[in-house]
Amino acid sequence: MNKQQLASTIWQSANQMRSKIEANEYKDYILGFMFYKYLSDREISFLKGEKYSDEDIKSDSR
């Protein structure tokens, strides 16, 4: 699968998930998810910088 095929597949998936939601409303959900992902990644980076192990991080996330 090349980049163009991958991009096409991702867009098709996004359109299926969006279904009947208007595109301008859908972006509000996606931007929220992207921000949450960013915060999660930053938290993991911080915890690893504080010498937490992967097991410590997994047990704290429950």
The first five atom37 places (N, CA, C, CB, O) and aatype in JSON, in Angstrom:
{
  "aatype": [12, 2, 11, 5, 5, 10, 0, 15, 16, 9, 17, 5, 15, 0, 2, 5, 12, 1, 15, 11, 9, 6, 0, 2, 6, 18, 11, 3, 18, 9, 10, 7, 13, 12, 13, 18, 11, 18, 10, 15, 3, 1, 6, 9, 15, 13, 10, 11, 7, 6, 11, 18, 15, 3, 6, 3, 9, 11, 15, 3, 15, 1],
  "atom_mask": [
    [1, 1, 1, 1, 1],
    [1, 1, 1, 1, 1],
    [1, 1, 1, 1, 1],
    [1, 1, 1, 1, 1],
    [1, 1, 1, 1, 1],
    [1, 1, 1, 1, 1],
    [1, 1, 1, 1, 1],
    [1, 1, 1, 1, 1],
    [1, 1, 1, 1, 1],
    [1, 1, 1, 1, 1],
    [1, 1, 1, 1, 1],
    [1, 1, 1, 1, 1],
    [1, 1, 1, 1, 1],
    [1, 1, 1, 1, 1],
    [1, 1, 1, 1, 1],
    [1, 1, 1, 1, 1],
    [1, 1, 1, 1, 1],
    [1, 1, 1, 1, 1],
    [1, 1, 1, 1, 1],
    [1, 1, 1, 1, 1],
    [1, 1, 1, 1, 1],
    [1, 1, 1, 1, 1],
    [1, 1, 1, 1, 1],
    [1, 1, 1, 1, 1],
    [1, 1, 1, 1, 1],
    [1, 1, 1, 1, 1],
    [1, 1, 1, 1, 1],
    [1, 1, 1, 1, 1],
    [1, 1, 1, 1, 1],
    [1, 1, 1, 1, 1],
    [1, 1, 1, 1, 1],
    [1, 1, 1, 0, 1],
    [1, 1, 1, 1, 1],
    [1, 1, 1, 1, 1],
    [1, 1, 1, 1, 1],
    [1, 1, 1, 1, 1],
    [1, 1, 1, 1, 1],
    [1, 1, 1, 1, 1],
    [1, 1, 1, 1, 1],
    [1, 1, 1, 1, 1],
    [1, 1, 1, 1, 1],
    [1, 1, 1, 1, 1],
    [1, 1, 1, 1, 1],
    [1, 1, 1, 1, 1],
    [1, 1, 1, 1, 1],
    [1, 1, 1, 1, 1],
    [1, 1, 1, 1, 1],
    [1, 1, 1, 1, 1],
    [1, 1, 1, 0, 1],
    [1, 1, 1, 1, 1],
    [1, 1, 1, 1, 1],
    [1, 1, 1, 1, 1],
    [1, 1, 1, 1, 1],
    [1, 1, 1, 1, 1],
    [1, 1, 1, 1, 1],
    [1, 1, 1, 1, 1],
    [1, 1, 1, 1, 1],
    [1, 1, 1, 1, 1],
    [1, 1, 1, 1, 1],
    [1, 1, 1, 1, 1],
    [1, 1, 1, 1, 1],
    [1, 1, 1, 1, 1]
  ],
  "atom_positions": [
    [[0.85, -1.18, 0.0], [0.0, 0.0, 0.0], [0.9, 1.24, 0.0], [-0.97, 0.0, 1.23], [1.77, 1.37, 0.86]],
    [[0.69, 2.13, -0.96], [1.5, 3.34, -1.02], [0.81, 4.48, -0.25], [1.75, 3.75, -2.49], [-0.29, 4.31, 0.27]],
    [[1.45, 5.64, -0.2], [0.92, 6.76, 0.58], [-0.45, 7.21, 0.08], [1.89, 7.93, 0.53], [-1.33, 7.53, 0.88]],
    [[-0.61, 7.25, -1.23], [-1.87, 7.72, -1.8], [-3.01, 6.75, -1.44], [-1.75, 7.85, -3.34], [-4.11, 7.19, -1.1]],
    [[-2.75, 5.46, -1.51], [-3.77, 4.48, -1.14], [-4.1, 4.58, 0.34], [-3.3, 3.07, -1.49], [-5.26, 4.48, 0.72]],
    [[-3.09, 4.76, 1.17], [-3.3, 4.9, 2.59], [-4.14, 6.14, 2.9], [-1.97, 4.97, 3.33], [-5.08, 6.08, 3.69]],
    [[-3.8, 7.26, 2.27], [-4.56, 8.49, 2.49], [-6.01, 8.3, 2.05], [-3.93, 9.66, 1.71], [-6.93, 8.76, 2.74]],
    [[-6.23, 7.64, 0.94], [-7.58, 7.39, 0.45], [-8.36, 6.52, 1.44], [-7.53, 6.72, -0.93], [-9.53, 6.79, 1.71]],
    [[-7.72, 5.5, 1.96], [-8.37, 4.62, 2.93], [-8.72, 5.37, 4.2], [-7.47, 3.43, 3.26], [-9.8, 5.17, 4.76]],
    [[-7.82, 6.22, 4.66], [-8.09, 7.01, 5.88], [-9.27, 7.95, 5.65], [-6.83, 7.81, 6.29], [-10.13, 8.07, 6.52]],
    [[-9.32, 8.62, 4.49], [-10.44, 9.53, 4.2], [-11.75, 8.77, 4.12], [-10.19, 10.28, 2.89], [-12.77, 9.25, 4.6]],
    [[-11.74, 7.59, 3.51], [-12.96, 6.78, 3.43], [-13.44, 6.39, 4.82], [-12.71, 5.52, 2.59], [-14.63, 6.45, 5.11]],
    [[-12.51, 5.98, 5.69], [-12.86, 5.62, 7.06], [-13.44, 6.81, 7.8], [-11.64, 5.09, 7.79], [-14.44, 6.69, 8.51]],
    [[-12.82, 7.97, 7.64], [-13.31, 9.17, 8.31], [-14.71, 9.53, 7.83], [-12.36, 10.35, 8.06], [-15.56, 9.91, 8.63]],
    [[-14.96, 9.4, 6.54], [-16.29, 9.7, 6.0], [-17.33, 8.71, 6.51], [-16.26, 9.68, 4.48], [-18.47, 9.1, 6.78]],
    [[-16.96, 7.44, 6.65], [-17.89, 6.45, 7.2], [-18.19, 6.75, 8.66], [-17.31, 5.04, 7.05], [-19.34, 6.63, 9.08]],
    [[-17.19, 7.12, 9.43], [-17.4, 7.44, 10.84], [-18.25, 8.69, 10.99], [-16.06, 7.61, 11.56], [-19.07, 8.79, 11.9]],
    [[-18.04, 9.63, 10.11], [-18.77, 10.9, 10.18], [-20.23, 10.69, 9.87], [-18.17, 11.91, 9.21], [-21.08, 11.37, 10.44]],
    [[-20.54, 9.78, 9.0], [-21.88, 9.44, 8.51], [-22.72, 10.68, 8.27], [-22.58, 8.53, 9.51], [-22.48, 11.4, 7.29]],
    [[-23.7, 10.96, 9.11], [-24.64, 12.04, 8.84], [-24.27, 13.36, 9.52], [-26.0, 11.62, 9.28], [-25.0, 14.34, 9.41]],
    [[-23.16, 13.4, 10.22], [-22.71, 14.63, 10.85], [-22.11, 15.53, 9.78], [-21.67, 14.34, 11.99], [-21.34, 15.07, 8.93]],
    [[-22.46, 16.78, 9.8], [-21.89, 17.73, 8.84], [-20.39, 17.88, 9.08], [-22.59, 19.1, 8.95], [-19.91, 17.76, 10.2]],
    [[-19.66, 18.14, 8.01], [-18.2, 18.23, 8.1], [-17.75, 19.3, 9.08], [-17.61, 18.52, 6.73], [-16.79, 19.09, 9.81]],
    [[-18.44, 20.44, 9.12], [-18.02, 21.5, 10.04], [-18.27, 21.12, 11.5], [-18.74, 22.81, 9.71], [-17.59, 21.64, 12.38]],
    [[-19.24, 20.24, 11.78], [-19.45, 19.75, 13.15], [-18.44, 18.65, 13.48], [-20.89, 19.23, 13.32], [-17.96, 18.55, 14.61]],
    [[-18.14, 17.83, 12.5], [-17.22, 16.71, 12.69], [-15.85, 17.18, 13.11], [-17.11, 15.88, 11.41], [-15.19, 16.54, 13.94]],
    [[-15.4, 18.3, 12.57], [-14.07, 18.8, 12.92], [-13.97, 19.12, 14.4], [-13.74, 20.04, 12.09], [-12.9, 19.0, 14.99]],
    [[-15.09, 19.53, 15.02], [-15.07, 19.81, 16.45], [-14.73, 18.56, 17.25], [-16.42, 20.39, 16.9], [-13.98, 18.62, 18.23]],
    [[-15.29, 17.43, 16.84], [-14.99, 16.17, 17.53], [-13.54, 15.76, 17.29], [-15.93, 15.06, 17.06], [-12.84, 15.39, 18.23]],
    [[-13.1, 15.84, 16.06], [-11.75, 15.4, 15.71], [-10.7, 16.27, 16.41], [-11.55, 15.45, 14.19], [-9.71, 15.76, 16.93]],
    [[-10.92, 17.58, 16.41], [-9.96, 18.46, 17.09], [-9.89, 18.15, 18.58], [-10.34, 19.94, 16.89], [-8.81, 18.21, 19.17]],
    [[-11.01, 17.82, 19.18], [-11.02, 17.42, 20.6], [-10.23, 16.15, 20.83], [0.0, 0.0, 0.0], [-9.46, 16.05, 21.78]],
    [[-10.42, 15.16, 19.95], [-9.67, 13.91, 20.06], [-8.18, 14.14, 19.86], [-10.18, 12.88, 19.05], [-7.35, 13.56, 20.56]],
    [[-7.84, 14.98, 18.91], [-6.42, 15.26, 18.66], [-5.78, 15.96, 19.86], [-6.25, 16.14, 17.39], [-4.65, 15.65, 20.22]],
    [[-6.51, 16.88, 20.47], [-5.98, 17.57, 21.65], [-5.81, 16.59, 22.8], [-6.91, 18.72, 22.07], [-4.81, 16.65, 23.52]],
    [[-6.77, 15.7, 22.99], [-6.67, 14.69, 24.05], [-5.45, 13.79, 23.81], [-7.97, 13.84, 24.11], [-4.72, 13.47, 24.75]],
    [[-5.24, 13.38, 22.56], [-4.07, 12.56, 22.22], [-2.77, 13.31, 22.52], [-4.12, 12.15, 20.73], [-1.83, 12.73, 23.06]],
    [[-2.74, 14.59, 22.17], [-1.56, 15.41, 22.46], [-1.29, 15.45, 23.96], [-1.75, 16.85, 21.91], [-0.15, 15.26, 24.39]],
    [[-2.33, 15.69, 24.76], [-2.15, 15.74, 26.21], [-1.68, 14.39, 26.76], [-3.45, 16.16, 26.9], [-0.83, 14.34, 27.65]],
    [[-2.23, 13.31, 26.24], [-1.83, 11.98, 26.69], [-0.36, 11.71, 26.39], [-2.71, 10.9, 26.03], [0.38, 11.19, 27.22]],
    [[0.05, 12.07, 25.18], [1.46, 11.88, 24.8], [2.39, 12.73, 25.67], [1.67, 12.23, 23.32], [3.45, 12.26, 26.08]],
    [[1.98, 13.95, 25.95], [2.8, 14.83, 26.81], [2.91, 14.27, 28.23], [2.21, 16.26, 26.85], [3.96, 14.35, 28.85]],
    [[1.82, 13.71, 28.73], [1.84, 13.13, 30.08], [2.8, 11.95, 30.12], [0.42, 12.69, 30.51], [3.58, 11.82, 31.06]],
    [[2.75, 11.09, 29.13], [3.64, 9.94, 29.09], [5.1, 10.39, 28.99], [3.29, 9.02, 27.91], [5.97, 9.83, 29.67]],
    [[5.36, 11.39, 28.17], [6.74, 11.91, 28.06], [7.21, 12.46, 29.4], [6.82, 13.01, 26.98], [8.35, 12.24, 29.8]],
    [[6.34, 13.18, 30.08], [6.69, 13.74, 31.38], [6.99, 12.63, 32.38], [5.56, 14.64, 31.91], [8.0, 12.68, 33.09]],
    [[6.11, 11.63, 32.44], [6.3, 10.55, 33.39], [7.58, 9.76, 33.11], [5.11, 9.61, 33.37], [8.29, 9.38, 34.04]],
    [[7.88, 9.54, 31.85], [9.13, 8.84, 31.51], [10.34, 9.7, 31.89], [9.18, 8.5, 30.0], [11.38, 9.16, 32.27]],
    [[10.21, 11.01, 31.78], [11.28, 11.91, 32.19], [11.48, 11.9, 33.7], [0.0, 0.0, 0.0], [12.57, 12.19, 34.2]],
    [[10.41, 11.56, 34.42], [10.49, 11.45, 35.88], [10.87, 10.04, 36.33], [9.15, 11.85, 36.5], [10.76, 9.7, 37.5]],
    [[11.33, 9.23, 35.38], [11.84, 7.88, 35.62], [10.75, 6.87, 36.0], [12.87, 7.93, 36.72], [11.03, 5.89, 36.69]],
    [[9.52, 7.09, 35.56], [8.48, 6.08, 35.74], [8.71, 4.97, 34.72], [7.05, 6.71, 35.6], [9.11, 5.24, 33.58]],
    [[8.46, 3.74, 35.12], [8.59, 2.63, 34.18], [7.29, 2.5, 33.38], [8.92, 1.29, 34.93], [6.27, 3.09, 33.74]],
    [[7.35, 1.73, 32.31], [6.14, 1.5, 31.5], [5.06, 0.84, 32.32], [6.46, 0.66, 30.28], [3.88, 1.14, 32.15]],
    [[5.45, -0.07, 33.21], [4.47, -0.75, 34.07], [3.83, 0.23, 35.05], [5.14, -1.89, 34.85], [2.63, 0.13, 35.31]],
    [[4.6, 1.17, 35.59], [4.04, 2.18, 36.49], [3.01, 3.03, 35.75], [5.16, 3.08, 37.07], [1.94, 3.33, 36.29]],
    [[3.34, 3.42, 34.53], [2.45, 4.25, 33.74], [1.16, 3.5, 33.42], [3.13, 4.7, 32.46], [0.08, 4.07, 33.51]],
    [[1.27, 2.24, 33.04], [0.08, 1.45, 32.73], [-0.8, 1.26, 33.96], [0.47, 0.09, 32.17], [-2.02, 1.35, 33.85]],
    [[-0.2, 1.02, 35.11], [-1.01, 0.8, 36.32], [-1.66, 2.09, 36.79], [-0.15, 0.22, 37.44], [-2.74, 2.04, 37.39]],
    [[-1.06, 3.25, 36.55], [-1.65, 4.52, 36.94], [-2.78, 4.95, 36.03], [-0.59, 5.59, 36.97], [-3.61, 5.76, 36.42]],
    [[-2.83, 4.43, 34.82], [-3.84, 4.87, 33.85], [-5.17, 4.15, 34.01], [-3.33, 4.67, 32.45], [-6.11, 4.45, 33.27]],
    [[-5.28, 3.25, 34.9], [-6.54, 2.52, 35.08], [-7.48, 3.25, 35.93], [-6.31, 1.18, 35.66], [-8.59, 2.77, 36.18]]
  ]
}
